[in-house]
C-alpha cells in the first residue's frame, strides 16, 4: 500500500454500513482527475469516527480531499478498455459543504 492524498468530487452519496462485529464504517466513491481526459475512481472506506462523520455530511458532487492508504487497481469498462482505479482506507478528510 501507498500513503497518499486524493482530491476530487464525491460520486453518489456516501453510505454508512455495519460490520460483522457491529462496527460502523462508511464507503464512498470519489472521482479524481487522472491523466487528461481520464478520471480515476477512488473506492473509499473509512473506519475513523470523525472521517465517517465528515464523509456522511457530503453529497454527490461535493469536493473532498482524503488522506490514507492507497492500493492501485485496474478495471475493464464495457468497451473492453482498461481503466485505473484506487482503493483507499481514509484516515483524514477535508471538505467544505453547505448542506441543510
N, C-alpha and C positions, 0 to 999 in steps of 0.2 A: 504494500500500500504506500501511497504518497500523501504527505500532508499538503493541502492546497487551499486556495481561496478561489471561489467561483462567484461571479456576479452575473445576474441575468434577471429573467422575469418568471414569476410563478406561472405554471401551466396547469390549469384546472385548480380546484380548491384543495388545500392540504387536508388530510384525513387523520383523525385520531383513531388509534386501534389499541387493542388489549392483547398482550402476550399470554402465553400459557400459564405463567405464574401471576396473572393479574397485573402485570406491569404495563404501564401506559407508554406508548410511543406514537410518533407522528410520521407519516410518509407524505412526500410531496414530489413534484416534478418541476424542474427549473429548465427553461430554455436559455442557453448561454451562446453567445456568438463565437463560432469557431472560425476556421478558415473561410474567407468570403467565397460564396454566399451561404455556406452551410451553417446550420445551427447544431449545437451539441446538446443532447438531452441529458440532464443530470438527475438520476433517481436518488432522492434524498430520504434518509431515515434519521430520526433524532430521538434520543432517549433522555437527554438532559431536560429537566422540567422547564427551565427558562427558554431554551431553544424551542421546545414543543409549544409553549405559550406564544412565543413570537411568530412561529410558523402558522399557528391556528388563527392568528389575527389577520393573516394575509388572504387575499383573494386572487383569482385568475388575473394575470397581467401585472400585478404589483411587482415593483423592483425589489430585489433582495441580494445581499452578499452573504455567503456562507463560508465558514472555515471548517475544515475537518479532514478525515481520512478519505482519500480517493482511490478507486480501483477502475482502471480503464477497461472498457468493453467494446465490442463490435456487434452490430446487429444488421440484418439484411432486410431492406424495405420490400414492398410488394413488387417493385420493378426489378428486384434482384441486385440492387446497389448496396454495397457495404457502407454503413454509417458508424461514426464514432459515438460513443455514449460513455458516461461515467456513473459509477455508484459512489455515493458519499454517505459517510456517517458524520453528520454535522455536530460539531461541538460548540460553535458560536454562530450567531445570526445578527445581521444588521439590516434593518428595514425601516422605511418610513411609510406609514399608512395613515389614511384619514377616513376610516370607515365608521359608520354609526354604531 
